[in-house]
Amino acid sequence: MPWWYYNKKELRSTPSIKDGMDYDLECQFRKEGARFIIETGNKMDLGYNTMATGVVYFHRFYMVHSFSSFPKYLTACCALFLAGKVEETPKKAKDIIKMAEKCLPAAEFSKFGEDPKEELLVLERILLQSIKFDLQVDHPYAFLLKYAKSLKGVTSERQKMQEVLQMAWTFVNDSLCTTLCLQWEPEVIAVAMLYLAAKLSKYDINNWVGKTASQTRWWEMFVNGVTLDLLEDICHQVLDLYSQKRPPSTAGNSLPSNNILLSGSIPQHISVSSVSCNSQSVMLPKTTIPTLNPGRY
């Protein structure tokens, strides 16, 4: 099975950087491509798993190829097209291209060539080869919900735990604009984002299902060998997104800067309850964390 995790030194010696691209510029291109996938996916009513899978394909592709060889937005369309088929939410190539034409300025869309559909289909074959036909991608979302269900709290703290979970979900969304999916397994990212949300919410996690005397930190029951320094490093990579001055977007004014997967992210066929945090709302599966949502709507 292919290994898709890299250390920071390897992330600074990608094909794009070897072609002379500055590291910060590559990070910007990755962020713009991820945002574009999510914007396009949202407008086409695709689920959060499909969009997240497309973003992971996009990041992996540019560990094999250079941005100077393949335009980022064409690759983004191709990654979303393939992700739709893999996640069983397929969209036609022509529909994705039409949406891209609406979102992108003419100068960017011109890079799709004279026959954008054909360019996308040809690139799909290159993408498949580049990711070594390794199509199955796990995301932090399921692990985040699983871990939250295992954390205990008194009845009066249920709402607070919901807010922590909401915030952690948002951080997972925004982590797609970083290279964290190329550095760590989804289980580790889920733990880190839950840790970050709890810390910022000033919520101490002191009790959890299956706690033993030898466990001093709640995440030790979920992942092994994760140190506090590692969690802090992962958290800072996400927080850096909020401290960066956002450059003018090359894909129009509608690309969101943060909280980019929240709208309509949970499939409608799942029974849900709405939980809110900071005046925003995300739909979480009610059946997944019944201890946090005791009532039915």
C-alpha positions in Angstrom: 0.0 0.0 0.0 1.4 3.5 -0.9 2.7 5.6 2.0 1.2 9.1 1.9 2.8 10.7 4.9 5.8 13.0 4.8 8.1 14.8 7.2 8.6 18.6 7.1 11.8 18.3 5.2 10.2 16.3 2.4 7.4 18.8 2.2 10.0 21.5 1.5 11.5 19.4 -1.4 8.4 18.9 -3.5 8.5 18.9 -7.3 7.2 22.5 -7.3 10.0 23.7 -5.0 12.6 21.8 -7.1 11.2 23.7 -10.1 12.1 26.9 -8.3 8.8 27.8 -6.5 9.0 29.4 -3.1 7.7 27.2 -0.2 5.2 29.9 0.9 3.8 30.3 -2.6 3.3 26.5 -2.9 1.4 26.6 0.4 -0.7 29.4 -1.0 -1.4 27.4 -4.2 -2.4 24.4 -2.1 -4.7 26.5 0.0 -6.4 28.1 -3.0 -6.9 24.7 -4.7 -8.4 23.3 -1.5 -10.8 26.3 -1.2 -11.8 26.0 -4.8 -12.6 22.3 -4.4 -14.8 23.1 -1.4 -16.5 26.1 -3.0 -17.3 24.1 -6.1 -18.4 21.1 -4.1 -20.7 23.2 -2.0 -22.3 24.8 -5.0 -22.9 21.4 -6.5 -24.4 20.0 -3.2 -21.6 17.5 -2.7 -21.0 16.0 0.8 -18.2 16.9 3.1 -16.5 13.5 2.6 -16.5 14.0 -1.2 -15.0 17.4 -0.9 -12.4 16.3 1.7 -11.4 13.3 -0.5 -10.9 15.6 -3.5 -8.7 17.9 -1.4 -6.6 14.9 -0.3 -6.2 13.8 -3.9 -5.2 17.3 -4.8 -2.5 17.5 -2.1 -1.1 14.0 -3.0 -1.0 14.9 -6.7 1.4 17.8 -6.0 3.8 15.6 -4.1 4.4 13.9 -7.4 4.0 16.8 -9.9 4.8 20.5 -10.0 2.3 23.3 -10.1 4.3 24.7 -13.0 3.3 21.6 -15.1 -0.4 21.3 -14.1 -2.7 24.3 -13.4 -4.0 24.1 -9.9 -7.7 24.7 -10.7 -7.8 22.1 -13.5 -6.2 19.6 -11.1 -8.8 20.7 -8.4 -11.7 20.0 -10.8 -10.2 16.7 -11.7 -9.7 15.7 -8.1 -13.3 16.6 -7.3 -14.5 14.7 -10.4 -12.7 11.6 -9.3 -13.7 12.0 -5.6 -17.4 12.2 -6.6 -17.1 8.8 -8.3 -15.2 7.2 -5.4 -17.6 8.6 -2.8 -20.6 7.6 -4.9 -21.8 11.2 -5.5 -20.7 11.5 -9.1 -21.0 14.7 -11.1 -20.5 15.0 -14.8 -17.3 16.4 -16.0 -19.1 19.1 -18.1 -21.0 20.2 -15.0 -17.9 20.6 -12.9 -16.3 22.6 -15.8 -19.3 24.8 -16.1 -19.2 25.6 -12.4 -15.4 26.3 -12.7 -16.1 28.7 -15.5 -18.6 30.6 -13.4 -16.2 30.8 -10.4 -12.9 31.5 -12.1 -11.8 34.7 -13.9 -11.2 34.2 -17.6 -7.4 34.3 -17.3 -7.5 31.2 -15.0 -10.1 29.3 -16.9 -8.1 29.8 -20.1 -5.6 27.4 -18.6 -8.1 24.6 -19.1 -7.3 24.6 -22.8 -9.4 24.6 -25.9 -11.3 21.5 -24.8 -11.6 21.6 -21.0 -13.6 18.4 -20.8 -10.9 16.4 -22.7 -8.2 18.1 -20.6 -9.9 17.0 -17.4 -10.4 13.4 -18.6 -6.8 13.1 -19.7 -5.7 14.5 -16.4 -7.9 12.0 -14.5 -5.7 9.2 -15.9 -2.6 11.0 -14.7 -4.1 11.6 -11.3 -5.0 8.0 -10.9 -1.5 6.9 -11.7 0.0 9.6 -9.5 -2.0 8.5 -6.4 -1.2 4.9 -7.4 -4.9 4.0 -7.7 -5.1 4.3 -3.9 -8.7 5.7 -3.8 -9.9 5.0 -0.3 -9.3 7.9 2.0 -10.2 8.1 5.7 -11.0 11.5 7.2 -10.9 12.9 10.8 -14.7 13.5 10.9 -15.7 9.9 11.9 -12.9 9.7 14.5 -13.8 13.1 15.9 -17.4 11.9 16.5 -16.2 8.6 18.0 -13.8 10.3 20.4 -16.3 12.9 21.5 -18.8 10.1 22.3 -16.3 8.5 24.6 -15.7 11.7 26.6 -17.8 11.9 29.8 -19.3 15.0 31.3 -22.0 15.9 33.8 -25.4 16.8 32.4 -24.8 20.5 32.9 -21.7 20.3 30.7 -23.4 18.7 27.7 -23.9 22.0 25.9 -20.3 23.0 26.5 -19.1 19.7 25.1 -21.3 20.2 22.0 -19.7 23.6 21.5 -16.2 22.0 21.8 -17.2 19.4 19.2 -18.6 22.1 16.9 -15.3 24.0 17.2 -13.2 20.9 16.6 -15.3 20.1 13.5 -14.6 23.6 12.2 -10.9 23.1 12.8 -10.9 19.8 10.9 -12.6 21.6 8.0 -9.9 24.3 7.9 -7.1 21.8 8.3 -7.7 20.8 4.7 -6.1 24.0 3.6 -2.9 22.9 5.2 -0.7 19.9 4.5 -1.7 18.1 7.7 -3.3 15.3 5.7 0.2 14.6 4.2 1.8 14.6 7.6 -0.5 12.6 10.0 -3.2 10.0 10.0 -6.8 11.2 10.4 -6.9 9.7 14.0 -4.1 12.0 15.1 -5.6 15.1 13.4 -9.0 14.4 15.1 -7.3 14.2 18.5 -5.4 17.4 17.9 -8.4 19.4 16.7 -10.5 18.2 19.7 -7.6 19.1 22.0 -7.3 22.6 20.4 -11.1 23.2 20.7 -11.1 22.1 24.3 -8.2 24.3 25.1 -9.6 27.4 23.5 -13.0 26.8 25.1 -11.3 26.4 28.5 -12.9 23.0 28.8 -11.0 20.4 30.9 -11.4 16.8 29.8 -10.9 14.8 32.9 -13.1 11.7 32.4 -13.7 9.3 29.6 -15.1 5.9 28.9 -12.6 3.2 29.7 -10.3 5.4 31.7 -7.5 3.5 33.5 -5.2 4.5 36.3 -2.2 4.5 33.9 -3.9 7.0 31.5 -3.2 10.6 32.4 -4.3 12.1 29.1 -7.6 11.4 27.4 -6.1 10.9 23.9 -3.9 8.0 25.1 -6.8 5.7 24.7 -7.3 6.6 21.1 -3.8 6.9 19.7 -0.4 5.7 20.9 2.8 7.8 21.1 1.2 11.2 20.6 3.0 13.7 22.7 1.8 17.1 23.9 4.5 18.8 21.7 3.2 17.0 18.7 -0.4 18.1 19.4 0.8 21.7 19.9 2.7 21.6 16.5 -0.4 20.3 14.7 -2.6 23.0 16.4 -0.2 25.8 15.4 -0.3 24.8 11.8 -4.1 25.3 11.8 -4.0 28.5 13.9 -1.5 29.9 11.4 -4.3 30.0 8.8 -6.1 32.6 10.9 -3.1 34.7 11.5 -2.1 34.9 7.8 -3.2 37.9 5.8 -5.3 36.4 3.0 -4.0 37.3 -0.5 -6.4 38.5 -3.1 -8.3 35.4 -4.4 -7.7 34.4 -8.0 -11.1 32.6 -8.0 -13.5 35.4 -7.4 -14.8 36.9 -4.2 -17.0 34.0 -3.1 -14.2 31.7 -1.9 -14.6 31.4 1.9 -11.6 32.1 4.1 -12.6 30.0 7.1 -15.2 27.4 8.2 -15.3 26.3 4.6 -17.2 23.0 4.9 -19.9 23.9 7.4 -22.8 24.7 5.1 -24.8 21.5 4.3 -21.9 19.2 5.2 -23.9 16.3 6.6 -25.9 14.2 4.1 -29.6 15.0 4.5 -30.7 11.4 4.8 -29.1 11.1 8.2 -31.2 12.1 11.2 -29.6 15.2 12.7 -29.7 17.7 15.5 -28.4 21.2 15.1 -25.7 22.4 17.5 -24.3 25.9 17.4 -21.2 27.7 18.4 -20.2 31.3 17.9 -23.6 32.1 16.1 -22.9 29.5 13.4 -24.5 26.1 13.0 -23.3 22.7 11.7 -25.4 19.6 11.4 -24.1 16.6 13.3 -25.5 13.1 13.1 -27.7 12.7 16.2 -27.3 8.9 16.3 -23.5 9.2 16.4 -23.3 11.0 19.7 -26.5 10.3 21.6 -25.0 11.2 25.0 -24.5 14.7 23.7 -27.9 15.1 22.1 -30.3 13.4 24.5 -33.5 14.9 23.0 -35.2 14.1 19.7 -36.4 16.8 17.3 
